[in-house]
Amino acid sequence: MNLLITRHDKIGDFVVTLPLFKAIKEQYPNTKITALVSKINFDFAKEIEFIDDVILFDKDNLKKTLLEIKEKNFDASISAYIDTALGKLLFKSGIRIRVAPATKIAQIFFTKRITQRRSKVEKTEWEYNLDLAKAIFPNIRLEFSRPLLITDSSFQATKKRVIFHPGFGGSSDGNLSLDDYIKLARKALQTSYKVVFTFGPDDKSSKEYISSRLNLNEKQKIELFDSKMSLYEFTKYIASSELFVSTSTGPMHLAGATNTKTISFFGDSLFASSKRWATVSEQNKQNNFMLASDYSKDDYKKIENCLMDLLNA
């Protein structure tokens, strides 16, 4: 079968769709799987061994995208996230079997609409995505091998590194204050671990704030790391670390995909909770905390205790 799987939004949203790709590839290896992705995930998707081909969802030139899809002569498509632009695109492409969740008005463009009611949050997002495979592969087992992404790190493999990633792309409702991230980093300095803060392209102000609060001795011991490398290289960097501490954001999902231990912060609503957005890693690798915007000192202390238990284990 020649199959197109689409997920044309953010980093974390794409990562929680990867179990769908991998389960199909592992159980039906003769299936050629092509990913349709947004620009931010295009180069990253090309590096993933269980994805055979990648097409850019070019929102500025959908005619070009449509031509690329038509050229591939797909037998079927599975869309984990839909909107009207995608629905029209796949309808025009002539793909005979088009699977999608039965959500939004865009569902009218698909031939197999799967009722999931994701708003009830009865499963994680990645489990809902994986369920869509049944529409084409009724006998598929909803399982895949972990780690989801196996990375041959080009960095020095040192499990003696703990990463703090305080920034977020506006997608998270729950997070620690920058001051509390600094407090956690200072606690981690009391262990044998190297302490690193990582920052994305939108985290300049966070980096400046943290740098301004560290004394000279701390600046010599704590690395402030601008992750200007490719997404896949950054994933390797995470994979060569012992622990990744962050809010619920794309890099957290990259850590989960490599089965790296995480301490993760989520909003205290069902929609933003770990019940929906937990990583794809094994349960014993996850340490998830729900945080209100006015979280208490006791909430912070629980996180600090968790950090020290993990680093002193």
C-alpha positions in Angstrom: 0.0 0.0 0.0 1.1 3.6 -0.8 0.0 5.6 2.3 0.0 9.3 3.1 -0.1 10.4 6.7 -0.7 14.1 7.4 0.1 16.2 10.4 0.7 19.8 9.4 1.0 21.7 12.6 3.6 22.1 15.5 6.6 20.0 16.6 4.9 18.3 19.6 1.7 17.6 17.6 3.8 15.9 14.9 5.8 13.8 17.5 2.6 12.5 19.1 1.6 11.3 15.6 4.8 9.3 15.1 3.4 6.2 17.0 0.9 5.9 14.2 3.7 5.9 11.6 5.8 3.4 13.5 3.1 0.9 14.4 2.1 0.7 10.7 5.7 0.4 9.5 6.6 -2.3 12.0 3.6 -4.5 11.4 3.1 -3.8 7.7 6.6 -3.2 6.5 5.7 -3.3 2.8 3.6 -0.2 3.2 5.3 2.9 1.7 4.6 5.8 4.2 4.8 9.4 3.2 4.4 12.2 5.7 2.7 15.6 4.8 4.1 18.1 7.3 4.6 21.8 8.0 7.8 23.6 7.3 9.1 23.3 10.9 8.9 19.5 10.8 10.0 18.9 7.1 13.8 18.3 7.6 13.1 16.5 10.9 10.7 14.1 9.2 13.3 13.3 6.5 15.6 11.9 9.2 13.1 9.4 10.6 13.8 5.8 9.5 10.2 4.6 9.5 9.1 7.5 7.2 9.8 6.7 3.5 9.1 10.1 1.9 8.1 13.6 3.0 6.0 16.3 1.3 5.9 19.9 2.5 2.5 21.3 3.3 3.3 24.7 1.7 0.5 27.0 3.0 1.8 29.7 0.6 1.7 27.4 -2.5 -0.9 24.7 -2.0 -1.1 24.2 -5.8 2.5 22.9 -5.7 1.6 20.7 -2.7 -1.4 19.3 -4.6 0.7 18.5 -7.6 3.2 16.6 -5.4 0.5 14.6 -3.8 -1.1 13.7 -7.1 2.2 12.6 -8.5 2.6 10.0 -5.8 -0.7 8.1 -6.6 -1.6 7.3 -3.0 -4.0 4.5 -2.2 -5.1 6.1 1.1 -4.5 8.9 3.5 -4.8 9.2 7.3 -5.0 12.7 8.8 -4.4 13.1 12.5 -5.4 16.8 12.5 -7.7 18.4 9.9 -8.7 21.9 8.8 -10.5 23.1 5.7 -7.4 23.8 3.7 -6.1 20.2 4.2 -9.5 18.7 3.6 -9.9 20.5 0.2 -6.3 19.6 -0.7 -6.8 15.9 -0.2 -10.3 15.9 -1.8 -8.8 17.5 -4.9 -5.9 15.0 -4.9 -8.1 12.1 -5.8 -7.0 9.8 -3.0 -9.8 7.3 -2.8 -9.7 6.5 0.9 -9.3 9.5 3.2 -9.4 8.9 6.9 -9.8 11.6 9.6 -11.3 12.2 13.0 -15.0 13.2 12.8 -14.3 16.7 14.0 -14.8 20.2 12.5 -16.7 21.1 9.3 -13.6 19.9 7.4 -14.6 16.3 8.0 -16.9 16.5 5.0 -13.9 16.2 2.7 -13.0 12.7 4.0 -14.4 9.3 3.2 -13.9 7.6 6.5 -14.7 9.8 9.5 -13.8 8.2 12.9 -15.7 9.4 15.9 -13.3 9.9 18.8 -14.6 12.7 21.0 -11.1 13.8 22.0 -12.5 16.5 24.2 -13.4 13.8 26.7 -9.7 13.1 27.1 -10.2 9.3 27.7 -6.8 8.7 26.1 -3.6 10.6 25.4 -3.3 12.4 22.1 -0.9 9.9 20.7 -3.3 7.0 21.5 -6.1 8.8 19.7 -3.8 9.2 16.7 -2.7 5.6 16.8 -6.4 4.5 16.8 -6.9 6.0 13.3 -4.8 3.1 11.9 -7.7 0.7 12.4 -9.7 2.3 9.7 -7.2 0.9 7.1 -5.6 -1.9 9.0 -8.4 -3.5 11.1 -6.1 -6.1 12.6 -3.3 -3.8 13.6 -2.0 -4.0 17.2 -1.9 -0.6 18.8 1.7 -0.9 19.9 5.2 0.1 18.7 8.7 -0.4 19.9 10.4 2.1 22.2 12.3 4.3 22.1 10.1 5.8 19.4 13.1 7.5 17.9 16.5 5.8 18.1 19.3 8.4 17.7 22.9 7.7 17.1 24.2 10.7 19.0 27.0 12.6 17.5 27.4 14.4 20.8 29.5 12.9 23.6 27.1 10.4 25.2 27.0 11.6 28.8 24.1 10.5 30.9 25.5 13.0 33.5 23.6 15.9 32.1 20.4 17.4 33.2 18.6 19.9 30.9 16.2 22.6 31.9 14.1 24.0 29.1 12.1 26.9 30.5 10.7 28.3 27.3 7.5 27.4 25.5 5.9 28.3 22.2 2.7 29.6 23.7 1.1 26.1 23.8 1.4 25.4 27.5 -0.9 26.6 30.3 1.3 25.3 33.2 4.9 26.2 33.8 7.3 27.1 36.6 8.5 30.7 37.0 12.0 31.4 35.7 13.1 32.0 39.3 12.0 28.5 40.3 13.8 27.0 37.3 16.9 28.8 38.6 16.3 27.4 42.1 16.0 23.9 40.6 19.3 24.4 38.7 21.0 25.4 41.8 19.9 22.3 43.6 21.1 20.2 40.6 24.5 21.8 41.0 24.8 20.1 44.3 24.9 16.7 42.5 27.5 15.3 40.1 25.4 16.3 37.1 26.3 18.9 34.5 23.5 21.5 34.4 22.3 23.0 31.1 19.6 25.5 30.2 18.4 25.2 26.6 16.6 27.9 24.7 14.7 28.0 21.4 14.6 30.9 18.9 11.7 32.6 20.8 13.4 32.4 24.3 15.8 35.3 24.1 14.2 37.2 27.0 14.2 34.1 29.2 17.8 33.5 28.5 18.7 37.1 29.3 16.7 36.9 32.6 18.3 33.7 33.7 21.8 34.9 32.8 21.3 38.1 34.8 20.3 36.1 37.9 23.3 33.8 38.0 26.4 34.8 39.9 29.9 34.5 38.4 30.6 31.1 39.9 27.2 29.7 38.7 27.8 31.1 35.2 31.0 29.0 35.1 29.1 25.9 36.0 25.8 26.3 34.2 25.7 26.2 30.5 23.2 28.4 28.6 22.7 26.6 25.3 21.0 28.1 22.3 19.6 25.2 20.3 20.3 26.7 16.9 21.0 23.2 15.5 18.5 21.2 13.5 15.6 19.6 15.2 17.0 16.1 14.8 20.4 17.2 16.1 18.7 18.7 19.1 16.8 15.4 19.6 20.2 13.7 19.7 21.4 16.1 22.3 18.4 15.4 24.5 18.9 11.7 24.0 22.4 11.8 25.3 21.2 13.4 28.6 19.8 11.8 31.8 16.9 14.1 32.5 14.9 16.8 30.7 12.9 19.3 32.7 10.3 21.5 30.9 6.8 22.6 30.4 4.5 20.7 28.0 6.0 21.7 24.7 7.7 20.4 21.5 11.1 19.6 23.1 9.4 17.7 25.9 7.8 15.5 23.3 11.2 15.0 21.6 12.6 13.9 25.0 9.7 11.4 25.4 10.3 10.1 21.8 13.9 9.1 22.8 12.7 7.6 26.1 14.7 10.1 28.1 13.5 10.7 31.7 11.3 13.8 32.0 10.0 16.1 34.7 7.1 17.9 32.9 4.7 20.6 33.8 1.1 20.8 32.5 -1.9 23.1 33.0 -4.4 22.1 35.6 -7.3 21.8 33.2 -8.2 18.4 31.6 -7.6 19.9 28.1 -4.0 20.8 29.0 -3.2 17.9 31.4 -0.8 15.0 31.1 -3.9 12.8 30.7 -4.1 14.2 27.2 -0.5 15.4 26.4 1.8 12.9 28.2 4.8 11.9 26.2 5.2 8.6 24.2 7.9 7.4 26.6 7.5 4.5 29.0 5.5 5.4 32.1 8.4 5.0 34.5 10.4 7.6 32.6 7.7 10.3 33.2 7.3 12.6 36.2 4.3 14.8 35.4 3.0 17.7 37.5 -0.2 19.7 37.0 0.4 23.4 37.8 -2.1 26.2 38.3 -0.9 29.7 37.4 -0.8 30.5 41.1 0.9 27.2 42.2 2.1 27.0 45.8 5.4 26.7 47.5 4.4 23.1 48.3 3.9 22.4 44.6 7.4 23.7 43.9 8.8 21.6 46.8 7.3 18.4 45.4 9.1 19.1 42.1 12.4 19.9 43.8 12.2 16.7 45.8 11.4 14.7 42.6 14.4 16.3 40.9 16.8 15.4 43.7 15.5 11.9 44.1 16.1 11.3 40.4 19.6 12.8 40.4 20.7 11.1 43.6 19.3 7.7 42.7 
